[in-house]
Amino acid sequence: MTSQFDVIIPRRGTNSYKWDSSADPDSLPMWVADMDFRTAPAIIDALSRRVAHGVFGYTKVPDAYYAALTGWFSSRHGFAIERDWVIYTSGVVPALSAILKALTRPGERVLIQTPVYNCFFSSIANMGCSPLENALITGEDGRYAIDFDDLEAKAAEPDVHVMLLCNPHNPVGRSWSIEELGRVGDICLKHGVTVVSDEIHCDLVFPGHTHQPFATVKPAFLAASVTCSSPSKAFNIAGLQIANIVVADEHLRNRIDKAINIHEVCDVNPFGVEALIAAYSEGQRWLDELRLYLYQNYLMVKEFLTAHLPALRLTPQEATYLAWIDCRALSLTSDAIEDRLAKSGHLLINSGTLYGAAGEGFIRLNMACPRATLINGLERLRDGLQG
């Protein structure tokens, strides 16, 4: 049975960062974290209506925006968000930078769990701080877990006041459990560390798993944390530049709101507003179909590597559309693998070292594409590494 997600949509020549950054016309990009699918029809319809109006002045965020946002998180994730807790902004990365501006001082260290989303490093550096790595650990099956003894020791450091939590985790694909998040929160509460939870992938969990918002694990966590979210990953609308910061504590919220305004990322565009309303009001069925398709793509990657590249190991994954592949058996650096695949296979992937030193020997592959494209990419991966 053909799926709507099987449709191949040409993106080259559309000023796509993913598809138009390479000078190689034969390249297949499977790196940047956006999907090669059309967004939900409800979003396209909402944007079409807005375009037809023809006037695109400064935008006031309406009541319908907050209703859609709070309704979605209440029904999908059990997170009862009050309207007054919400600060809208242009993206999760600008949000992280503004939050760090508000909650840290230059010279302090910020806790992160590596390997982790590369923009964590840049946001920390841009605020004059440095990362303090609580490196994740792996079991025999390659599944990642938290080193809680190390986290406890580092949270106790006197110059650490903020932890950036990636939940679900990019790139290792963990959807952290309520027990794991509970231990993280207890440690951070004990040592006065505010948890800033990046939950941009929260709607992309695989069947059999659920997303647990950090702020909902215990009542005390709500007041001692900040949550960042956006429909951009799940609905493939990153270019529309819309995100939200949820802060229940009024003192924290006021500090962050001031930083958002100082950074001049307090205004949003009309298309992002309309897209969020449509996504969270009418996008449920489309998203559920997408999640199943992505999970099937993940299984296809697993089967292909087992059959054709047994030396590689796909990390057991619970969320996101980003495959984290262990290539250490090849005895090549991640950068060397990235370069080799680009030159011999015309395949663009991410080197694991982009996500910190803990990513050495790994690569990240974007699986969010039609199945025919995925097969093409996997064959290029095989041929590029075996050639």
PyMOL commands that set and color helices and strands:
alter all, ss='L'
color gray80, all
select helices_A, chain A and resi 4-6+17-20+41-53+63-77+83-85+92-103+118-126+148-155+178-190+214-216+219-223+238-240+250-262+270-282+284-308+328-330+334-344+352-355+357-359+371-386
alter helices_A, ss='H'
color red, helices_A
select strands_A, chain A and resi 28-29+86-89+109-112+130-133+137-138+144-145+160-166+194-198+225-229+243-246+313-314+322-326+347-348+350-351+362-366
alter strands_A, ss='S'
color yellow, strands_A
deselect
rebuild
show_as cartoon
